[in-house]
């Protein structure tokens, strides 16, 4: 699979942005109640970390079709994370402003994932 100046998953801007967001969410969930350590905190961290993890795994597979499949999985994890953020907002663990800021970042990552998926579709049809 030709990668156009992409030598490693860390070169992908969508991976970089999703990784930075995971770090941000780890810091935010540190302030969640201790009772959520194995509940919402853990679920939010796992779903968020799944996004850059699946991007990395897909790129490392050296198969365009598998990469695309893993990008779809990453996109699903992104939606799961968004729900966890809605829940965190609605139970009062994060403010509406924090939620909105995070949602904007996740929306951007979603658009980037969609663009990457679409670019792989175009390359398959060429």
C-alpha distance (Angstrom), angle and dihedral (degrees) to the residues before:
residue distance angle dihedral
X1 . . .
X2 3.82 . .
X3 3.80 110.2 .
X4 3.85 107.1 -168.5
X5 3.83 100.3 -134.0
X6 3.80 92.5 -27.9
X7 3.78 107.5 126.2
X8 3.78 98.0 159.9
X9 3.80 139.0 10.0
X10 3.81 88.5 -104.7
X11 3.83 87.6 67.7
X12 3.82 91.1 65.1
X13 3.81 111.9 96.4
X14 3.82 90.6 -150.5
X15 3.82 89.2 57.0
X16 3.83 91.1 47.4
X17 3.80 92.8 50.9
X18 3.79 94.2 45.1
X19 3.82 91.0 47.7
X20 3.81 91.4 51.4
X21 3.79 89.6 50.1
X22 3.81 91.2 52.3
X23 3.80 89.1 53.9
X24 3.80 89.8 49.7
X25 3.81 91.4 50.0
X26 3.79 92.0 49.4
X27 3.80 88.4 56.7
X28 3.81 92.7 46.0
X29 3.81 94.0 48.9
X30 3.80 90.0 53.1
X31 3.81 85.8 75.3
X32 3.82 94.3 52.0
X33 3.82 116.1 107.8
X34 3.80 115.1 -81.0
X35 3.82 87.8 -118.8
X36 3.83 88.0 68.1
X37 3.80 94.7 56.4
X38 3.81 91.4 105.0
X39 3.79 94.2 26.3
X40 3.77 129.0 49.4
X41 3.83 95.0 -7.9
X42 3.78 91.6 55.9
X43 3.81 94.5 42.3
X44 3.80 92.3 49.0
X45 3.78 92.9 48.5
X46 3.80 93.3 47.4
X47 3.80 96.0 47.6
X48 3.81 92.1 45.4
X49 3.82 93.4 47.8
X50 3.80 89.6 48.7
X51 3.82 90.5 68.6
X52 3.84 99.2 64.3
X53 3.81 90.2 31.6
X54 3.80 92.4 59.6
X55 3.80 92.2 43.5
X56 3.81 89.5 53.9
X57 3.79 94.1 44.5
X58 3.79 92.1 48.4
X59 3.78 94.7 49.9
X60 3.79 90.2 46.8
X61 3.79 92.1 55.1
X62 3.84 92.7 75.7
X63 3.80 89.5 -141.3
X64 3.81 121.0 109.5
X65 3.81 91.8 -151.7
X66 3.80 93.2 49.4
X67 3.81 90.9 45.5
X68 3.80 89.4 53.2
X69 3.81 91.3 48.0
X70 3.81 90.8 51.6
X71 3.82 90.2 49.0
X72 3.80 88.6 56.3
X73 3.81 89.0 51.3
X74 3.82 89.6 49.2
X75 3.79 89.1 51.4
X76 3.81 90.2 51.8
X77 3.80 90.0 50.9
X78 3.79 88.8 50.3
X79 3.81 90.7 56.5
X80 3.81 90.5 46.4
X81 3.80 89.4 52.5
X82 3.78 91.0 50.1
X83 3.80 90.0 55.5
X84 3.81 90.8 50.2
X85 3.81 88.3 52.3
X86 3.82 91.0 50.6
X87 3.80 88.8 51.7
X88 3.82 92.0 47.3
X89 3.81 89.1 51.1
X90 3.79 94.4 46.5
X91 3.81 94.5 50.2
X92 3.79 90.7 46.8
X93 3.81 101.6 -108.6
X94 3.81 92.7 121.4
X95 3.79 130.1 25.6
X96 3.79 124.1 -111.6
X97 3.82 88.0 -112.3
X98 3.80 92.8 53.2
X99 3.80 90.0 47.0
X100 3.81 91.6 50.8
X101 3.80 92.6 49.2
X102 3.81 91.6 49.4
X103 3.82 92.0 44.8
X104 3.80 90.5 54.8
X105 3.80 89.9 52.7
X106 3.79 92.0 47.5
X107 3.81 91.3 47.7
X108 3.81 88.9 54.1
X109 3.80 91.6 50.1
X110 3.81 89.3 48.5
X111 3.79 91.1 53.6
X112 3.80 89.9 48.4
X113 3.81 91.8 50.6
X114 3.80 90.5 49.2
X115 3.81 91.1 49.8
X116 3.80 91.3 49.6
X117 3.81 91.5 48.7
X118 3.81 90.1 48.7
X119 3.81 91.4 49.3
X120 3.80 89.8 53.6
X121 3.81 89.6 50.4
X122 3.82 90.1 52.4
X123 3.80 91.8 49.3
X124 3.83 90.0 50.6
X125 3.80 90.7 54.5
X126 3.81 94.4 48.7
